[in-house]
Amino acid sequence: MLLRREDMHPSVSDPEASSMNFLNEIANRYPNAISLAAGRPYEGFFAAQDIPHYFSRYLEYLEARKFSPTRMLMQYGRTNGIINDLIAQMLAKDEDIRVPNEAVAVTAGCQEAMVIVLRGICSGPDDVLLAAEPCYVGITGAARVLGIPVIPVPEAEGPQGVARAAKAARADGKNPRALYLVPDFANPSGACLSLGERHQLLAVAEAENLLILEDDPYGLFGLDDRPRPRLKSLDTNKQVIYLGSFAKSAFPGARVGFFVADQEVIDTQGNRTLLAEELSAIKSMLTVNTSPVSQAVIGGFLLQHGCSLRAANADRVSFYRENLNTLLKALGEHMPEGTTWNTPAGGFFATVDVPVIADVALLERSAADYGVLWTPMSFFYTKGAGQHSIRLSCSYLERNEVTEGVRRLAALIADQLAERDGLGNRAGAEG
Amino acid sequence: MLLRREDMHPSVSDPEASSMNFLNEIANRYPNAISLAAGRPYEGFFAAQDIPHYFSRYLEYLEARKFSPTRMLMQYGRTNGIINDLIAQMLAKDEDIRVPNEAVAVTAGCQEAMVIVLRGICSGPDDVLLAAEPCYVGITGAARVLGIPVIPVPEAEGPQGVARAAKAARADGKNPRALYLVPDFANPSGACLSLGERHQLLAVAEAENLLILEDDPYGLFGLDDRPRPRLKSLDTNKQVIYLGSFAKSAFPGARVGFFVADQEVIDTQGNRTLLAEELSAIKSMLTVNTSPVSQAVIGGFLLQHGCSLRAANADRVSFYRENLNTLLKALGEHMPEGTTWNTPAGGFFATVDVPVIADVALLERSAADYGVLWTPMSFFYTKGAGQHSIRLSCSYLERNEVTEGVRRLAALIADQLAERDGLGNRAGAEG
């Protein structure tokens, strides 16, 4: 049986998936290029030998509590997870987020958390999601799989832009249900909300009857120790669903994430339940429950560090700070005139605006002739924006590679500008 | 923020989820009742201590092949999985299913395989799924999450019923894309296709341009060693997508399943790819990739047993055979006149027809007064059928519990019949 691609669901031909495939494909073709594209965590902070160690740490925890490890870890298990207590402790200790264990749902990575939450809160054909743009491709991809329209809200417009977009959507007959954003060191922009903006955003959400999906993969990695409270910790009116990940704070291969949904849901008889409990019906139809083997490994990791990701991540925080500072310093030292960049207060990413078109053709040339990879920012916009902008990531590299990568990028851009201005063609700078 | 349940997606209020919740809830209220309801595997065949053992077995395999275990098991990984080679070997050895590794996609349990495949092959509003009825609730649940209509095809009508249903759907303006069934020892009915029916079904699928979703969680557990070829092994025209599970053959807590989709997909330029590769775009938006930690444990299990689930399951096969034989024998010895039951050729389930209404009220009474749990067959029908029928499972119990459970059920039904016929009320039989 031969299938036609055009008969398949549009998410199969998803433009974001194609973009990410292109990035992977070019990285495979130029394995020696320095990748300022990869947003994955540095591998020096974990080792495969840790896994059995964390696993047995959690096994001891279960045995001390008279649970059967075999039943808990190998049988079908609780839909919303088994390490909810440890996650709730971590949230209270690290982030001053205080919720009952039952408001936490453990998921097969944060991606599944996005799918479950979106599926639960969007039902009718007019229900739409607002998302800060430029936007992480995981959320637009999840929405596309479910057929939920996404309305972009320019990140630079802040909370007032959210209010404006919600009103405009409503005037257009749509029902905006939630806003997605990464308040701390967004992927791709590196942007971070001020404390004032956090309070304003919560007020807008309340006024516009919007849930906020607060995605927090990078919040630990500020450049300084200034407190940047999570929206969820300020959320007195329960507008916020918090999306959590262990991919950067522990390791991606566990595929363990979670969400916190302590909102109450009321039925027509007046019965009240927690949103996390209601959403377990969807979780059960997607993946039944999150692998308790993986949960045990993350559980052991949390136990090992007194249920504090901040304590567990002290070394990583230093590493990522130094890498981001190195990136920003190298940009200042090497980038040619006419380029500008932002100065994120933390995280894995910065963006550079360049006076040339930063598209896949330029990326191909960059990889082939200059030995450096980066991500066109246009991948993160819905409608052709970001043509002159580049995302740089510094999470996966050694410091000298960050500097050298920026030097190569600077040479590429300088040569492009010289070509544009008719000053001839410098040789490629790979070496 | 208070949410209204009626604003949430209908899958949150899914009747199947409610049914399963009710079963769990009643099992919690009557923990000492014998459960002929639980379809979970017997726990005597696995132990938590095996997990690190299997994990290190796979670690050695990676190291022998010069892979970095840390990168393979802890970093972001290949969307469609890392143990595809071992699964492809297993399929060839055990089932004579010969496919390239790239046609195998590893999933977060078989439930995710259903979601991915359904999402990929159903796109338009007229695309529908046919499903043999009575039907496993996982597939109807997956379809409901995605908003895909399911058209039931009475299991008893066999391949001709499928042809009839496909034509009727088309006449009704629908586009039937696939048929879902469990050919070997179906959940809930225990039914099994004859070899002739298998060939007929493949011919019907080809004639009607239907994919077949062959779900195979129980195929290893026939009552005898007669060969019952998988549809996929007979699938010369590539009509079949095979859905695989390790939940019964290894253990459920790994949450590792897979699908085999070796169909070719052609785009408008004539480029051809494998369906499994196309569907990886959807997998990446649902769960990114299946936990390589869990994959490693299943990989080690496969390596330990020479990539043969049949070899690995010799003891389980004997156990489940004896349990099913015990169940069928006990039914013959204890059930009152007027009841009938099927005699499955294998698997975990049998069904009993009773001359009373077998609803949740009767189940509640059965649990409270007779100490036995079972599943109303009405849970597995879309439209009010199965009112007089009961699913019995014998997979989770010791043999003496199977016999005692049937004795208690027989007492319940006998008392119901006596009441109905005005012969007074025997005492409850719990003890």
Contacts between the chains, C-beta under 8 A, distances in Angstrom:
chain1	res1	chain2	res2	distance
A	1	B	206	7.4
A	1	B	209	7.4
A	1	B	211	6.8
A	1	B	237	6.0
A	1	B	238	5.1
A	1	B	239	5.2
A	1	B	263	5.6
A	2	B	263	7.3
A	2	B	264	5.5
A	2	B	265	7.8
A	2	B	266	5.8
A	3	B	121	7.7
A	3	B	263	5.5
A	3	B	264	7.1
A	3	B	265	4.7
A	3	B	266	7.3
A	3	B	275	6.2
A	4	B	265	7.3
A	4	B	266	6.1
A	4	B	267	7.8
A	5	B	265	5.2
A	5	B	266	6.6
A	5	B	267	4.1
A	5	B	268	7.3
A	5	B	278	7.1
A	6	B	267	7.5
A	6	B	268	6.5
A	7	B	121	8.0
A	7	B	123	6.6
A	8	B	120	5.5
A	8	B	121	6.7
A	8	B	123	6.0
A	8	B	265	7.0
A	8	B	278	6.6
A	9	B	119	5.4
A	9	B	120	5.6
A	9	B	121	7.6
A	9	B	122	6.7
A	9	B	123	4.2
A	9	B	282	7.3
A	10	B	123	6.6
A	11	B	119	6.8
A	11	B	281	6.3
A	11	B	282	5.6
A	11	B	285	6.3
A	12	B	120	5.7
A	12	B	278	5.2
A	12	B	279	6.9
A	12	B	281	5.1
A	12	B	282	6.4
A	13	B	281	7.5
A	14	B	281	5.5
A	14	B	285	7.2
A	17	B	281	4.1
A	17	B	284	6.3
A	17	B	285	7.3
A	20	B	284	7.5
A	40	B	75	6.1
A	40	B	76	5.4
A	41	B	75	7.8
A	43	B	70	6.1
A	43	B	71	6.4
A	43	B	74	7.6
A	43	B	75	6.4
A	46	B	70	6.4
A	46	B	74	5.0
A	47	B	70	5.2
A	47	B	74	7.8
A	48	B	59	6.2
A	48	B	69	3.7
A	48	B	70	4.7
A	48	B	72	8.0
A	48	B	73	5.2
A	48	B	74	6.3
A	51	B	55	6.6
A	51	B	73	6.9
A	51	B	74	7.6
A	51	B	293	6.1
A	52	B	52	4.4
A	52	B	55	6.2
A	52	B	56	6.9
A	55	B	51	6.6
A	55	B	52	6.2
A	55	B	55	7.8
A	56	B	52	7.0
A	59	B	48	6.1
A	69	B	48	3.7
A	70	B	43	6.1
A	70	B	46	6.5
A	70	B	47	5.2
A	70	B	48	4.7
A	71	B	43	6.4
A	72	B	48	8.0
A	73	B	48	5.2
A	73	B	51	6.9
A	73	B	253	5.2
A	74	B	43	7.5
A	74	B	46	5.0
A	74	B	47	7.8
A	74	B	48	6.3
A	74	B	51	7.6
A	74	B	251	4.2
A	74	B	252	6.9
A	74	B	253	4.1
A	74	B	254	7.8
A	75	B	40	6.1
A	75	B	41	7.8
A	75	B	43	6.4
A	75	B	251	7.4
A	75	B	252	5.7
A	75	B	253	6.0
A	76	B	40	5.3
A	76	B	247	7.6
A	76	B	252	4.6
A	76	B	253	7.5
A	77	B	252	7.9
A	77	B	253	6.4
A	108	B	108	4.8
A	108	B	112	7.8
A	108	B	255	7.5
A	108	B	287	4.4
A	108	B	290	8.0
A	108	B	291	7.3
A	109	B	287	5.7
A	109	B	288	5.2
A	111	B	284	8.0
A	111	B	285	6.9
A	111	B	286	6.7
A	111	B	287	5.8
A	111	B	288	4.9
A	112	B	108	7.8
A	112	B	286	6.4
A	112	B	287	5.1
A	115	B	285	7.4
A	115	B	286	5.8
A	119	B	9	5.5
A	119	B	11	6.7
A	119	B	145	6.0
A	120	B	8	5.5
A	120	B	9	5.6
A	120	B	11	8.0
A	120	B	12	5.6
A	121	B	3	7.7
A	121	B	7	8.0
A	121	B	8	6.7
A	121	B	9	7.6
A	122	B	9	6.7
A	123	B	7	6.6
A	123	B	8	6.0
A	123	B	9	4.2
A	123	B	10	6.6
A	138	B	285	7.3
A	138	B	288	8.0
A	141	B	284	7.1
A	141	B	285	3.8
A	142	B	285	5.5
A	142	B	286	7.8
A	144	B	285	7.1
A	145	B	119	6.1
A	145	B	282	6.0
A	145	B	285	4.8
A	145	B	286	6.7
A	146	B	146	7.6
A	147	B	147	7.2
A	206	B	1	7.4
A	209	B	1	7.4
A	211	B	1	6.7
A	237	B	1	6.0
A	238	B	1	5.1
A	239	B	1	5.2
A	247	B	76	7.6
A	251	B	74	4.2
A	251	B	75	7.4
A	252	B	74	6.9
A	252	B	75	5.7
A	252	B	76	4.6
A	252	B	77	7.8
A	253	B	73	5.2
A	253	B	74	4.1
A	253	B	75	6.1
A	253	B	76	7.6
A	253	B	77	6.4
A	253	B	291	6.6
A	253	B	292	4.7
A	253	B	293	5.8
A	254	B	74	7.8
A	254	B	291	6.2
A	254	B	293	6.1
A	255	B	108	7.6
A	255	B	287	6.6
A	255	B	288	6.8
A	255	B	289	7.0
A	255	B	290	6.9
A	255	B	291	3.9
A	255	B	292	7.9
A	255	B	293	7.8
A	255	B	294	7.9
A	256	B	291	7.6
A	263	B	1	5.6
A	263	B	2	7.3
A	263	B	3	5.5
A	264	B	2	5.5
A	264	B	3	7.1
A	265	B	2	7.8
A	265	B	3	4.7
A	265	B	4	7.4
A	265	B	5	5.2
A	265	B	8	7.0
A	266	B	2	5.8
A	266	B	3	7.3
A	266	B	4	6.1
A	266	B	5	6.6
A	267	B	4	7.9
A	267	B	5	4.2
A	267	B	6	7.6
A	268	B	5	7.3
A	268	B	6	6.5
A	275	B	3	6.2
A	278	B	5	7.1
A	278	B	8	6.6
A	278	B	12	5.2
A	279	B	12	6.9
A	281	B	11	6.3
A	281	B	12	5.1
A	281	B	13	7.5
A	281	B	14	5.6
A	281	B	17	4.0
A	281	B	21	8.0
A	282	B	9	7.3
A	282	B	11	5.5
A	282	B	12	6.4
A	282	B	145	6.0
A	284	B	17	6.2
A	284	B	20	7.4
A	284	B	111	8.0
A	284	B	141	7.1
A	285	B	11	6.3
A	285	B	14	7.2
A	285	B	17	7.3
A	285	B	111	6.9
A	285	B	115	7.4
A	285	B	138	7.3
A	285	B	141	3.8
A	285	B	142	5.5
A	285	B	144	7.1
A	285	B	145	4.8
A	286	B	111	6.7
A	286	B	112	6.4
A	286	B	115	5.8
A	286	B	142	7.8
A	286	B	145	6.7
A	286	B	286	6.9
A	287	B	108	4.4
A	287	B	109	5.6
A	287	B	111	5.8
A	287	B	112	5.1
A	287	B	255	6.6
A	287	B	287	6.8
A	288	B	109	5.3
A	288	B	111	4.9
A	288	B	138	8.0
A	288	B	255	6.8
A	289	B	255	6.9
A	290	B	108	8.0
A	290	B	255	6.9
A	291	B	108	7.3
A	291	B	253	6.6
A	291	B	254	6.2
A	291	B	255	3.9
A	291	B	256	7.7
A	291	B	291	5.4
A	291	B	293	7.6
A	291	B	294	4.5
A	292	B	253	4.7
A	292	B	255	7.9
A	293	B	51	6.1
A	293	B	253	5.9
A	293	B	254	6.0
A	293	B	255	7.8
A	293	B	291	7.6
A	293	B	293	6.3
A	293	B	294	5.2
A	293	B	297	5.9
A	294	B	255	7.9
A	294	B	291	4.5
A	294	B	293	5.2
A	294	B	294	5.8
A	297	B	293	5.9
